């Protein structure tokens, strides 16, 4: 069984599977706005296709 990551644990160069695709973290940012809940903004690269996408996660979300 593969490791399960929480979105708050992601760091640069971390590789993980999401929705059947394998991604590598290019850049991450943990944001704590003054109003509202914290979130993690991640720029990730699809290892197979090379496409780079940006996505926002709840820090407690499992990957």
The first five atom37 places (N, CA, C, CB, O) and aatype in JSON, in Angstrom:
{
  "aatype": [20, 20, 20, 20, 20, 20, 20, 20, 20, 20, 20, 20, 20, 20, 20, 20, 20, 20, 20, 20, 20, 20, 20, 20, 20, 20, 20, 20, 20, 20, 20, 20, 20, 20, 20, 20, 20, 20, 20, 20, 20, 20, 20, 20, 20, 20, 20, 20, 20, 20, 20, 20, 20, 20, 20, 20, 20, 20, 20, 20, 20, 20, 20],
  "atom_mask": [
    [1, 1, 1, 1, 1],
    [1, 1, 1, 1, 1],
    [1, 1, 1, 1, 1],
    [1, 1, 1, 1, 1],
    [1, 1, 1, 1, 1],
    [1, 1, 1, 1, 1],
    [1, 1, 1, 1, 1],
    [1, 1, 1, 1, 1],
    [1, 1, 1, 1, 1],
    [1, 1, 1, 1, 1],
    [1, 1, 1, 1, 1],
    [1, 1, 1, 1, 1],
    [1, 1, 1, 1, 1],
    [1, 1, 1, 1, 1],
    [1, 1, 1, 1, 1],
    [1, 1, 1, 1, 1],
    [1, 1, 1, 1, 1],
    [1, 1, 1, 1, 1],
    [1, 1, 1, 1, 1],
    [1, 1, 1, 1, 1],
    [1, 1, 1, 1, 1],
    [1, 1, 1, 1, 1],
    [1, 1, 1, 1, 1],
    [1, 1, 1, 1, 1],
    [1, 1, 1, 1, 1],
    [1, 1, 1, 1, 1],
    [1, 1, 1, 1, 1],
    [1, 1, 1, 1, 1],
    [1, 1, 1, 1, 1],
    [1, 1, 1, 1, 1],
    [1, 1, 1, 1, 1],
    [1, 1, 1, 1, 1],
    [1, 1, 1, 1, 1],
    [1, 1, 1, 1, 1],
    [1, 1, 1, 1, 1],
    [1, 1, 1, 1, 1],
    [1, 1, 1, 1, 1],
    [1, 1, 1, 1, 1],
    [1, 1, 1, 1, 1],
    [1, 1, 1, 1, 1],
    [1, 1, 1, 1, 1],
    [1, 1, 1, 1, 1],
    [1, 1, 1, 1, 1],
    [1, 1, 1, 1, 1],
    [1, 1, 1, 1, 1],
    [1, 1, 1, 1, 1],
    [1, 1, 1, 1, 1],
    [1, 1, 1, 1, 1],
    [1, 1, 1, 1, 1],
    [1, 1, 1, 1, 1],
    [1, 1, 1, 1, 1],
    [1, 1, 1, 1, 1],
    [1, 1, 1, 1, 1],
    [1, 1, 1, 1, 1],
    [1, 1, 1, 1, 1],
    [1, 1, 1, 1, 1],
    [1, 1, 1, 1, 1],
    [1, 1, 1, 1, 1],
    [1, 1, 1, 1, 1],
    [1, 1, 1, 1, 1],
    [1, 1, 1, 1, 1],
    [1, 1, 1, 1, 1],
    [1, 1, 1, 1, 1]
  ],
  "atom_positions": [
    [[0.84, -1.18, 0.0], [0.0, 0.0, 0.0], [0.89, 1.24, 0.0], [-0.96, 0.0, 1.22], [1.89, 1.3, 0.71]],
    [[0.51, 2.21, -0.78], [1.28, 3.46, -0.89], [1.0, 4.35, 0.31], [0.93, 4.2, -2.2], [0.0, 4.18, 1.01]],
    [[1.91, 5.29, 0.54], [1.73, 6.24, 1.63], [0.54, 7.14, 1.34], [3.0, 7.07, 1.84], [0.26, 7.46, 0.19]],
    [[-0.14, 7.53, 2.39], [-1.25, 8.47, 2.27], [-0.75, 9.81, 2.82], [-2.54, 7.98, 3.03], [-0.31, 9.89, 3.96]],
    [[-0.83, 10.84, 2.0], [-0.4, 12.17, 2.4], [-1.6, 13.02, 2.75], [0.43, 12.83, 1.3], [-2.67, 12.89, 2.15]],
    [[-1.41, 13.89, 3.71], [-2.39, 14.94, 3.97], [-1.91, 16.13, 3.13], [-2.51, 15.3, 5.52], [-0.7, 16.31, 2.97]],
    [[-2.82, 16.92, 2.61], [-2.43, 18.04, 1.76], [-1.51, 19.01, 2.51], [-3.68, 18.79, 1.26], [-0.65, 19.64, 1.89]],
    [[-1.65, 19.14, 3.81], [-0.81, 20.02, 4.6], [0.63, 19.52, 4.72], [-1.4, 20.18, 5.96], [1.52, 20.28, 5.1]],
    [[0.88, 18.23, 4.39], [2.21, 17.65, 4.48], [2.99, 17.74, 3.17], [2.12, 16.21, 4.89], [4.16, 17.36, 3.13]],
    [[2.37, 18.23, 2.11], [3.05, 18.3, 0.81], [4.22, 19.27, 0.86], [2.06, 18.71, -0.28], [4.14, 20.34, 1.47]],
    [[5.3, 18.9, 0.2], [6.49, 19.73, 0.08], [6.97, 19.64, -1.37], [7.62, 19.29, 1.08], [6.5, 18.79, -2.12]],
    [[7.9, 20.51, -1.76], [8.44, 20.47, -3.12], [9.04, 19.1, -3.41], [9.5, 21.57, -3.32], [9.66, 18.48, -2.54]],
    [[8.84, 18.63, -4.64], [9.34, 17.35, -5.14], [8.66, 16.13, -4.54], [10.8, 17.26, -4.9], [9.13, 15.01, -4.75]],
    [[7.57, 16.31, -3.8], [6.8, 15.17, -3.3], [6.0, 14.6, -4.46], [5.87, 15.6, -2.11], [5.36, 15.34, -5.2]],
    [[6.02, 13.28, -4.61], [5.27, 12.62, -5.67], [4.09, 11.9, -5.04], [6.17, 11.62, -6.48], [4.24, 11.22, -4.03]],
    [[2.9, 12.05, -5.63], [1.7, 11.43, -5.09], [0.72, 11.12, -6.21], [1.04, 12.35, -4.04], [0.86, 11.61, -7.33]],
    [[-0.27, 10.29, -5.88], [-1.3, 9.92, -6.85], [-2.59, 10.63, -6.49], [-1.52, 8.39, -6.89], [-2.99, 10.68, -5.33]],
    [[-3.25, 11.19, -7.51], [-4.52, 11.88, -7.31], [-5.4, 11.6, -8.51], [-4.32, 13.41, -7.12], [-5.02, 11.86, -9.65]],
    [[-6.58, 11.06, -8.26], [-7.56, 10.77, -9.31], [-6.96, 9.91, -10.42], [-8.09, 12.06, -9.9], [-7.25, 10.14, -11.6]],
    [[-6.13, 8.92, -10.06], [-5.58, 8.0, -11.03], [-4.38, 8.52, -11.8], [-6.62, 7.62, -11.99], [-3.87, 7.82, -12.68]],
    [[-3.9, 9.72, -11.5], [-2.73, 10.29, -12.16], [-1.62, 10.49, -11.13], [-3.07, 11.63, -12.86], [-1.89, 10.69, -9.95]],
    [[-0.38, 10.44, -11.6], [0.77, 10.65, -10.72], [1.27, 12.07, -10.91], [1.9, 9.61, -11.01], [1.52, 12.5, -12.04]],
    [[1.42, 12.81, -9.8], [1.85, 14.2, -9.83], [3.09, 14.4, -8.98], [0.72, 15.12, -9.36], [3.32, 13.66, -8.03]],
    [[3.88, 15.41, -9.32], [5.04, 15.82, -8.55], [4.84, 17.3, -8.21], [6.39, 15.58, -9.34], [4.52, 18.1, -9.09]],
    [[5.02, 17.65, -6.94], [4.82, 19.03, -6.49], [5.95, 19.9, -7.01], [4.74, 19.11, -4.94], [7.12, 19.64, -6.75]],
    [[5.59, 20.95, -7.76], [6.56, 21.91, -8.27], [6.73, 23.03, -7.25], [6.12, 22.48, -9.64], [7.84, 23.47, -6.96]],
    [[5.6, 23.48, -6.7], [5.6, 24.59, -5.74], [4.38, 24.46, -4.86], [5.63, 25.97, -6.47], [3.3, 24.09, -5.33]],
    [[4.53, 24.77, -3.58], [3.38, 24.76, -2.68], [3.39, 26.01, -1.82], [3.37, 23.49, -1.8], [4.44, 26.61, -1.59]],
    [[2.23, 26.38, -1.34], [2.11, 27.54, -0.48], [1.0, 27.27, 0.53], [1.83, 28.84, -1.3], [-0.15, 27.03, 0.15]],
    [[1.33, 27.32, 1.81], [0.34, 27.14, 2.86], [-0.16, 28.53, 3.23], [0.93, 26.38, 4.12], [0.62, 29.36, 3.7]],
    [[-1.44, 28.8, 3.02], [-2.0, 30.14, 3.19], [-2.93, 30.16, 4.39], [-2.75, 30.6, 1.91], [-3.83, 29.33, 4.52]],
    [[-2.7, 31.12, 5.27], [-3.58, 31.33, 6.42], [-4.15, 32.74, 6.33], [-2.83, 31.11, 7.78], [-3.56, 33.68, 6.85]],
    [[-5.29, 32.89, 5.66], [-5.86, 34.23, 5.54], [-6.35, 34.72, 6.9], [-7.02, 34.23, 4.51], [-6.64, 33.93, 7.79]],
    [[-6.45, 36.02, 7.03], [-6.91, 36.59, 8.28], [-8.35, 36.22, 8.59], [-6.77, 38.09, 8.24], [-8.76, 36.2, 9.75]],
    [[-9.1, 35.95, 7.56], [-10.5, 35.6, 7.71], [-10.74, 34.27, 7.0], [-11.43, 36.73, 7.13], [-10.42, 34.14, 5.82]],
    [[-11.28, 33.31, 7.68], [-11.57, 32.03, 7.06], [-10.53, 30.97, 7.42], [-11.65, 32.18, 5.57], [-9.59, 31.23, 8.18]],
    [[-10.7, 29.79, 6.85], [-9.84, 28.65, 7.14], [-8.58, 28.67, 6.28], [-10.59, 27.34, 6.94], [-8.56, 29.27, 5.2]],
    [[-7.53, 28.01, 6.76], [-6.28, 27.9, 6.02], [-6.48, 26.96, 4.83], [-5.13, 27.39, 6.93], [-7.4, 26.13, 4.83]],
    [[-5.62, 27.09, 3.82], [-5.65, 26.19, 2.67], [-4.25, 26.07, 2.08], [-6.65, 26.69, 1.61], [-3.37, 26.87, 2.38]],
    [[-4.07, 25.06, 1.24], [-2.78, 24.81, 0.61], [-2.94, 24.98, -0.89], [-2.24, 23.37, 0.96], [-3.77, 24.31, -1.51]],
    [[-2.16, 25.88, -1.47], [-2.18, 26.11, -2.92], [-0.98, 25.36, -3.49], [-2.13, 27.66, -3.28], [0.16, 25.6, -3.09]],
    [[-1.23, 24.44, -4.44], [-0.18, 23.58, -4.96], [-0.1, 23.69, -6.48], [-0.42, 22.12, -4.55], [-1.11, 23.6, -7.17]],
    [[1.11, 23.89, -6.98], [1.37, 23.82, -8.41], [2.03, 22.47, -8.61], [2.27, 25.02, -8.93], [3.09, 22.2, -8.05]],
    [[1.4, 21.6, -9.43], [1.89, 20.24, -9.59], [1.98, 19.86, -11.05], [0.99, 19.26, -8.86], [1.24, 20.35, -11.89]],
    [[2.93, 18.97, -11.32], [3.2, 18.54, -12.69], [2.81, 17.08, -12.84], [4.69, 18.76, -13.06], [3.21, 16.24, -12.03]],
    [[2.04, 16.78, -13.87], [1.68, 15.4, -14.18], [2.95, 14.71, -14.69], [0.52, 15.32, -15.23], [3.54, 15.15, -15.68]],
    [[3.36, 13.64, -14.03], [4.61, 12.95, -14.37], [4.54, 12.33, -15.76], [4.92, 11.87, -13.32], [5.56, 12.26, -16.44]],
    [[3.39, 11.88, -16.18], [3.26, 11.18, -17.46], [3.12, 12.15, -18.63], [2.05, 10.25, -17.43], [3.83, 12.02, -19.63]],
    [[2.22, 13.13, -18.52], [1.97, 14.04, -19.65], [2.82, 15.3, -19.6], [0.5, 14.42, -19.67], [3.03, 15.94, -20.64]],
    [[3.32, 15.67, -18.43], [4.11, 16.89, -18.3], [3.28, 18.15, -18.09], [4.96, 17.06, -19.5], [3.83, 19.24, -17.99]],
    [[1.96, 18.02, -18.03], [1.09, 19.17, -17.84], [1.23, 19.7, -16.41], [-0.38, 18.79, -18.13], [1.3, 18.92, -15.46]],
    [[1.26, 21.02, -16.27], [1.36, 21.66, -14.95], [0.01, 22.29, -14.62], [2.51, 22.73, -14.92], [-0.53, 23.07, -15.41]],
    [[-0.52, 21.95, -13.46], [-1.8, 22.51, -13.03], [-1.64, 23.08, -11.62], [-2.93, 21.44, -13.08], [-0.76, 22.67, -10.86]],
    [[-2.51, 24.01, -11.29], [-2.52, 24.6, -9.95], [-3.85, 24.24, -9.31], [-2.32, 26.15, -10.0], [-4.9, 24.35, -9.94]],
    [[-3.8, 23.81, -8.05], [-5.01, 23.39, -7.37], [-4.93, 23.79, -5.91], [-5.23, 21.86, -7.52], [-3.84, 23.88, -5.34]],
    [[-6.08, 24.04, -5.31], [-6.17, 24.39, -3.9], [-6.78, 23.24, -3.12], [-7.0, 25.68, -3.71], [-7.79, 22.67, -3.53]],
    [[-6.15, 22.91, -1.99], [-6.61, 21.82, -1.14], [-6.88, 22.32, 0.27], [-5.59, 20.69, -1.11], [-6.29, 23.3, 0.71]],
    [[-7.78, 21.64, 0.95], [-7.96, 21.81, 2.38], [-6.78, 21.08, 3.03], [-9.37, 21.27, 2.88], [-6.49, 19.96, 2.62]],
    [[-6.09, 21.64, 4.04], [-4.91, 20.98, 4.62], [-5.17, 19.59, 5.15], [-4.37, 21.81, 5.71], [-4.24, 18.79, 5.23]],
    [[-6.39, 19.26, 5.53], [-6.69, 17.94, 6.08], [-7.12, 16.94, 5.01], [-7.78, 18.06, 7.14], [-7.42, 15.79, 5.33]],
    [[-7.16, 17.35, 3.75], [-7.56, 16.47, 2.65], [-6.51, 15.39, 2.42], [-7.79, 17.28, 1.36], [-5.31, 15.68, 2.41]],
    [[-6.95, 14.14, 2.23], [-6.02, 13.03, 2.02], [-5.78, 12.81, 0.54], [-6.55, 11.75, 2.65], [-6.69, 12.89, -0.28]],
    [[-4.51, 12.52, 0.2], [-4.12, 12.26, -1.18], [-3.55, 10.87, -1.29], [-3.11, 13.3, -1.68], [-3.15, 10.44, -2.37]]
  ]
}
